[in-house]
Amino acid sequence: MSETTHTQLPKLYIPGPVDIAPETYEAMCQPMIGHRGGDFEALYASIQPNLKPILGTERPVYLSTSSAWGVMEGAIRNLVQTKVLNLCCGAFSDKWYGVAQSCGKDAEKIQVEWGEAIDPDAVRAKLAEGGFDTVTMAHNETSTGVMNDLAGIAAVVNEFPDVLLVVDTVSSLSAVPVEMDKLGIDVVLAGVQKALALPPGLAVFAISEAALERASTTEGRGYYFDFCEFEKNTVKNNTPSTPAISLLYALKQKVDSIAEEGLEARFARHAKLNAMIHTWMAKHGFENFAPPGFQSKSLTAIDNTSGRLDVPAFIKTLRAKHNVLINGGYGKIKGATFRISNMGNETEETMQKLIDQLDDVIPSFL
Ligand SMILES: *Cc1c(COP(=O)(O)O)cnc(C)c1O
């Protein structure tokens, strides 16, 4: 990476991948080690103590060399024996329904409009029909900026002892509390390129004892994402196949820096920076695409359904003038929303800088 190329690239305020800390890049440049040996086992073991509290679990956290979707598909293959209920409220959670079917599983969904949250009572009503053994959901639906009521939904799923809950926390993990053990969640998973602010290519996940037991009796789990293989290897501080060791160095640096900041402080920082964007949005007469009470703390999806702002032109000008990148909306709400991330390493200073740049460009667009 030449200095010039690097400096010409925009600073990212898109909701993933996000900006990477220089210390993280530095950590990735450590010498390669063999993954079947003591040096690797020491690295793997050293990551666990500071990673587990981020997921809110005492269980080991498995490291998967894949993006989040590898584990999301894996959860379907490992856990669904009868039928899965997919809670769909945006691009990522919707897609899980199709993925379940493409894995040959029986699937049903609860679908709400993009911009709405999942209602725990609707989940209870659906599960009461019977026949389900697994539920999937996105904690923070990155495409719409909706943060679902994780505790509420988990409590409902726990009313049905044979139903396992799988939660995608890609854009919420370490930005807000995720209490896997306390809430009785069976799988917590995340790709690392969003809230954890690492380069893409790695996913972290933990599974409950019940999920492990279920997996052990599920046929057709395959190999690469076989939960039982992850368990068998984690007890030896290892992974089933050769992992992205450079990303594990980065993860080690990240979980240590999160421990140093403190989880509570990290949550508070995300809330504060998110509020800065909300204030900016209101100042220019925009509203949040997500309803009150369900607004993400790690990004903001700003409602432009009126078409008031020419989103592509605004983003282009912002980049040309200030070399920063925000996102113009995802999938079918492209242009009808635009999204600003405050997740990962952002500070009051970096968010204020963005706000000044937004303020500089926006008058000619309104
Ligand atoms: C980005 C994202 C994903 C998909 O992650 P990949 O890295 O593309 O596999 C899944 N869920 C949510 C909520 C996301 O934000």
Ligand as a Chemical Component Dictionary entry (heavy atoms), coordinates in Angstrom:
data_LIG
# 
_chem_comp.id                   LIG 
_chem_comp.type                 NON-POLYMER 
_chem_comp.pdbx_formal_charge   0 
_chem_comp.three_letter_code    LIG 
# 
loop_
_chem_comp_atom.comp_id 
_chem_comp_atom.atom_id 
_chem_comp_atom.alt_atom_id 
_chem_comp_atom.type_symbol 
_chem_comp_atom.charge 
_chem_comp_atom.model_Cartn_x 
_chem_comp_atom.model_Cartn_y 
_chem_comp_atom.model_Cartn_z 
_chem_comp_atom.pdbx_ordinal 
LIG C1 C1 C 0 -22.988 -6.696  7.200  1  
LIG C2 C2 C 0 -23.998 -7.526  7.871  2  
LIG C3 C3 C 0 -24.120 -8.881  7.580  3  
LIG C4 C4 C 0 -23.357 -9.581  6.512  4  
LIG O1 O1 O 0 -22.059 -9.649  6.775  5  
LIG P1 P1 P 0 -21.031 -10.295 5.728  6  
LIG O2 O2 O 0 -19.774 -9.811  6.287  7  
LIG O3 O3 O 0 -21.339 -9.709  4.376  8  
LIG O4 O4 O 0 -21.225 -11.740 5.757  9  
LIG C5 C5 C 0 -25.073 -9.596  8.273  10 
LIG N1 N1 N 0 -25.845 -9.029  9.174  11 
LIG C6 C6 C 0 -25.770 -7.735  9.480  12 
LIG C7 C7 C 0 -26.684 -7.154  10.510 13 
LIG C8 C8 C 0 -24.842 -6.943  8.830  14 
LIG O5 O5 O 0 -24.761 -5.644  9.125  15 
# 
loop_
_chem_comp_bond.comp_id 
_chem_comp_bond.atom_id_1 
_chem_comp_bond.atom_id_2 
_chem_comp_bond.value_order 
_chem_comp_bond.pdbx_ordinal 
LIG C1 C2 SING 1  
LIG C2 C3 SING 2  
LIG C2 C8 DOUB 3  
LIG C3 C4 SING 4  
LIG C3 C5 DOUB 5  
LIG C4 O1 SING 6  
LIG O1 P1 SING 7  
LIG P1 O2 DOUB 8  
LIG P1 O3 SING 9  
LIG P1 O4 SING 10 
LIG C5 N1 SING 11 
LIG N1 C6 DOUB 12 
LIG C6 C7 SING 13 
LIG C6 C8 SING 14 
LIG C8 O5 SING 15 
# 
